[in-house]
Amino acid sequence: MKLQESGEMYLETILILSKKNYFVRSIDIGEYMGYSKPSVSRAVGLLKNDGYIKVDNDGGITLTPKGQEAAEKIYERHVALTEFLVYLGVDKATAAEDACKIEHVISDQAFAAIKKHVKNKKNN
């Protein structure tokens, strides 16, 4: 089953928050994303049921290996696409915002081509 864009956004947020703070809770996710408690609760339940995250008895949320892989993939796309758009002359804020939209729909093939192009430009 393919992960929906909203699920990818939640996983990416959990990854980002876990890098900043060992203990990630639903309230942290909601504050970071600007979402309501019921929205976060529903998404957390779905991600848990699909095996992307674990929620411990204290409310701590951690990525499973499956969730970690998905989160890292989407985060890598976000970072690389932002860098690529900045390289093209887009201001950083707009580049980050647009990368966030593109990262969910770009094919693996197109993303690989962009990564290769950026790598080649950095090496020259």
N, C-alpha and C positions, 0 to 999 in steps of 0.2 A: 504494500500500500504506500503510495507516494504521500509524503508529508506536504501539507498545505503551507502556503506562504506565511500565514499567521503562526503556525507551529514552528516554522523556521525562525521567525522573528523571536519567539519566546526562547528557543534553544540558544540562539545567538546572544540574547540578553543574559541568560543564565551563565553562559560561558564568560561573557565580559564581566559580570558581577563576581563570578567565582575567582577570576584573576585578581580582582580588587579586594575581595573579602572572602575568607574561607567559608563562612556560613551564609547561604543565600536562602531567603524566605520569600513567600508569596508577596508580602508587603513590599519588599525590596524591588521585586519585579514590577509590581504595579506602579510604584513611585518612579522607577526608571523609564517605564514605557508610557506613563500617563494613563493607565487603564484602571478601571474600577475593580474592587475586590471580587465581585461576582464573575467578571470577565476572566480575571486571572485564575480564580478558583476552577472555573470550567476548563480553561486551557490546561492547567496543571493536571487536572483529572484525566483529560484526554491523553496528554503526553505520558502520564504514568501508566495508563491502561495499554498504551501502544508500546511500552517498554523503552521510552526515551529518557525517562528520569526516574529517580527514586525519591520518596519523601519519607524522612525518618520520623520518629515519635515526637521530636522537638520541633517539627515543621521545617527542618533543613532540607533543601532540595539539591540533589546532585545528579549529574548526568551519568547515565549508564554508558558502557562502551559504544552502543548504538547511537545514543544521544550525543556523545562526545564527537563521534565521527561526523555526524550530520552538522553539528554546531561549528566544528572547525572548518568544514567545507564551506559553509555559508559565510563564516567570518573571513576566511581567506579570500573569497570572492569580493566581499565588501571592501577589504583593504586594497586588494589589487585593482579593482575597478575605480576606486577613489583615486589611487595613484595615477592610473591611466588617464582619467579625466582631467586631473590637475596638470599632468604632462601636456595634455592637449590645449591647456590654457583656461580651463574652467576654474573659478575660485573654489577654494577648499570646502566651504560650507555647501555650496551647490553641488559640487562633485560628490560629497558624502551623501547628500540627500538623494541624488540621482542614482548613485551606486546602490543604495538601499532598495530602490525600485528594480533596477536591472538584475541584481544578484539572484532574484527569485525566478526569473524567466529565461535567462541566458542559457544556451545549450552548453554542454560540456565541451563540445568541439570549438565553439566560438570563444569560450573562456580560455581554453588551452592556447588558441591562436593569439589572443590578447596577451596572455602571460609570456608566451614565447617572444612576441614583439617587444614587450617592455624589457624582458631580460636581454635581448639583443641590443636594444638601445642603451641600456645601462653598461653593457660590456664594451661599447664602442666609444 
